[in-house]
Amino acid sequence: MDALNEFGTYVFADGMRLDRVLAVAGFRAVHREGLSVPLRIGADVDDVIGYLLAEPEIQALMAGTPADRVSGAVEALRAAFAPYAGPDGIVMETSVWLVTATR
Protein backbone atom coordinates (compact mmCIF):
# COMPACT_ATOMS: atom_id res chain seq x y z
CA MET A 1 0.00 0.00 0.00
CA ASP A 2 1.41 3.38 -0.91
CA ALA A 3 1.64 6.18 1.65
CA LEU A 4 -1.40 8.04 0.30
CA ASN A 5 -3.64 5.01 0.81
CA GLU A 6 -2.65 4.22 4.37
CA PHE A 7 -5.28 4.51 7.07
CA GLY A 8 -5.45 4.45 10.83
CA THR A 9 -5.85 6.58 13.91
CA TYR A 10 -2.85 8.82 13.35
CA VAL A 11 -2.67 8.78 9.56
CA PHE A 12 -2.75 12.58 9.33
CA ALA A 13 -0.33 13.28 12.19
CA ASP A 14 2.33 14.05 9.58
CA GLY A 15 1.29 17.44 8.21
CA MET A 16 3.28 17.00 5.01
CA ARG A 17 1.39 13.79 4.28
CA LEU A 18 -1.90 15.62 4.85
CA ASP A 19 -0.77 18.29 2.38
CA ARG A 20 0.04 15.61 -0.23
CA VAL A 21 -3.33 13.87 0.22
CA LEU A 22 -5.18 17.17 -0.18
CA ALA A 23 -3.13 18.06 -3.28
CA VAL A 24 -3.90 14.68 -4.89
CA ALA A 25 -7.59 15.27 -4.09
CA GLY A 26 -7.42 18.54 -6.04
CA PHE A 27 -7.14 21.04 -3.20
CA ARG A 28 -4.91 24.08 -3.58
CA ALA A 29 -3.80 26.96 -1.38
CA VAL A 30 -3.65 24.60 1.58
CA HIS A 31 -2.97 26.34 4.87
CA ARG A 32 -2.39 24.14 7.90
CA GLU A 33 -2.09 25.36 11.48
CA GLY A 34 -1.33 23.09 14.43
CA LEU A 35 -3.46 23.65 17.50
CA SER A 36 -3.42 22.22 21.01
CA VAL A 37 -6.90 21.76 22.45
CA PRO A 38 -8.44 20.01 25.45
CA LEU A 39 -10.07 16.66 24.69
CA ARG A 40 -12.43 14.86 27.04
CA ILE A 41 -11.58 11.21 26.56
CA GLY A 42 -13.94 9.72 29.13
CA ALA A 43 -16.17 10.25 32.14
CA ASP A 44 -13.60 8.77 34.54
CA VAL A 45 -10.60 6.45 34.62
CA ASP A 46 -12.77 3.31 34.44
CA ASP A 47 -14.55 4.68 31.37
CA VAL A 48 -11.25 5.35 29.59
CA ILE A 49 -9.81 1.94 30.51
CA GLY A 50 -12.98 0.21 29.30
CA TYR A 51 -12.81 2.05 26.00
CA LEU A 52 -9.13 1.23 25.50
CA LEU A 53 -9.55 -2.45 26.33
CA ALA A 54 -12.40 -2.70 23.79
CA GLU A 55 -10.24 -1.32 20.96
CA PRO A 56 -9.23 -4.02 18.44
CA GLU A 57 -5.64 -2.74 18.34
CA ILE A 58 -5.31 -3.08 22.12
CA GLN A 59 -6.99 -6.48 22.10
CA ALA A 60 -4.50 -7.64 19.45
CA LEU A 61 -1.58 -6.36 21.56
CA MET A 62 -2.91 -8.13 24.64
CA ALA A 63 -3.73 -11.42 22.86
CA GLY A 64 -1.69 -14.21 24.37
CA THR A 65 -0.25 -11.97 27.07
CA PRO A 66 -0.23 -13.54 30.54
CA ALA A 67 -3.03 -12.22 32.78
CA ASP A 68 -0.61 -10.79 35.35
CA ARG A 69 1.09 -8.69 32.67
CA VAL A 70 -2.27 -7.45 31.37
CA SER A 71 -3.26 -6.51 34.93
CA GLY A 72 0.03 -4.67 35.35
CA ALA A 73 -0.53 -2.77 32.11
CA VAL A 74 -4.07 -1.83 33.16
CA GLU A 75 -2.83 -0.57 36.52
CA ALA A 76 -0.13 1.47 34.78
CA LEU A 77 -2.81 3.00 32.54
CA ARG A 78 -4.94 3.82 35.58
CA ALA A 79 -2.00 5.57 37.20
CA ALA A 80 -1.23 7.46 33.98
CA PHE A 81 -4.79 8.75 33.50
CA ALA A 82 -5.53 9.53 37.17
CA PRO A 83 -3.83 12.98 37.15
CA TYR A 84 -6.13 14.07 34.31
CA ALA A 85 -9.34 13.29 36.20
CA GLY A 86 -11.47 16.27 37.12
CA PRO A 87 -15.06 17.49 37.32
CA ASP A 88 -15.36 17.35 33.51
CA GLY A 89 -14.01 13.80 33.28
CA ILE A 90 -10.62 12.75 31.94
CA VAL A 91 -9.40 15.75 29.95
CA MET A 92 -6.05 15.84 28.16
CA GLU A 93 -4.47 18.15 25.62
CA THR A 94 -4.42 16.92 22.05
CA SER A 95 -2.98 18.26 18.83
CA VAL A 96 -5.13 18.90 15.78
CA TRP A 97 -4.73 20.51 12.38
CA LEU A 98 -6.89 23.47 11.41
CA VAL A 99 -6.87 23.28 7.62
CA THR A 100 -8.22 25.63 4.99
CA ALA A 101 -7.95 25.02 1.24
CA THR A 102 -9.66 25.76 -2.04
CA ARG A 103 -10.78 23.40 -4.72
C-alpha positions in Angstrom: 0.0 0.0 0.0 1.4 3.4 -0.9 1.6 6.2 1.6 -1.4 8.0 0.3 -3.6 5.0 0.8 -2.7 4.2 4.4 -5.3 4.5 7.1 -5.4 4.4 10.8 -5.9 6.6 13.9 -2.8 8.8 13.3 -2.7 8.8 9.6 -2.7 12.6 9.3 -0.3 13.3 12.2 2.3 14.1 9.6 1.3 17.4 8.2 3.3 17.0 5.0 1.4 13.8 4.3 -1.9 15.6 4.9 -0.8 18.3 2.4 0.0 15.6 -0.2 -3.3 13.9 0.2 -5.2 17.2 -0.2 -3.1 18.1 -3.3 -3.9 14.7 -4.9 -7.6 15.3 -4.1 -7.4 18.5 -6.0 -7.1 21.0 -3.2 -4.9 24.1 -3.6 -3.8 27.0 -1.4 -3.7 24.6 1.6 -3.0 26.3 4.9 -2.4 24.1 7.9 -2.1 25.4 11.5 -1.3 23.1 14.4 -3.5 23.7 17.5 -3.4 22.2 21.0 -6.9 21.8 22.4 -8.4 20.0 25.5 -10.1 16.7 24.7 -12.4 14.9 27.0 -11.6 11.2 26.6 -13.9 9.7 29.1 -16.2 10.3 32.1 -13.6 8.8 34.5 -10.6 6.5 34.6 -12.8 3.3 34.4 -14.5 4.7 31.4 -11.3 5.3 29.6 -9.8 1.9 30.5 -13.0 0.2 29.3 -12.8 2.1 26.0 -9.1 1.2 25.5 -9.5 -2.5 26.3 -12.4 -2.7 23.8 -10.2 -1.3 21.0 -9.2 -4.0 18.4 -5.6 -2.7 18.3 -5.3 -3.1 22.1 -7.0 -6.5 22.1 -4.5 -7.6 19.4 -1.6 -6.4 21.6 -2.9 -8.1 24.6 -3.7 -11.4 22.9 -1.7 -14.2 24.4 -0.2 -12.0 27.1 -0.2 -13.5 30.5 -3.0 -12.2 32.8 -0.6 -10.8 35.4 1.1 -8.7 32.7 -2.3 -7.4 31.4 -3.3 -6.5 34.9 0.0 -4.7 35.4 -0.5 -2.8 32.1 -4.1 -1.8 33.2 -2.8 -0.6 36.5 -0.1 1.5 34.8 -2.8 3.0 32.5 -4.9 3.8 35.6 -2.0 5.6 37.2 -1.2 7.5 34.0 -4.8 8.7 33.5 -5.5 9.5 37.2 -3.8 13.0 37.2 -6.1 14.1 34.3 -9.3 13.3 36.2 -11.5 16.3 37.1 -15.1 17.5 37.3 -15.4 17.3 33.5 -14.0 13.8 33.3 -10.6 12.8 31.9 -9.4 15.8 29.9 -6.1 15.8 28.2 -4.5 18.1 25.6 -4.4 16.9 22.1 -3.0 18.3 18.8 -5.1 18.9 15.8 -4.7 20.5 12.4 -6.9 23.5 11.4 -6.9 23.3 7.6 -8.2 25.6 5.0 -7.9 25.0 1.2 -9.7 25.8 -2.0 -10.8 23.4 -4.7 
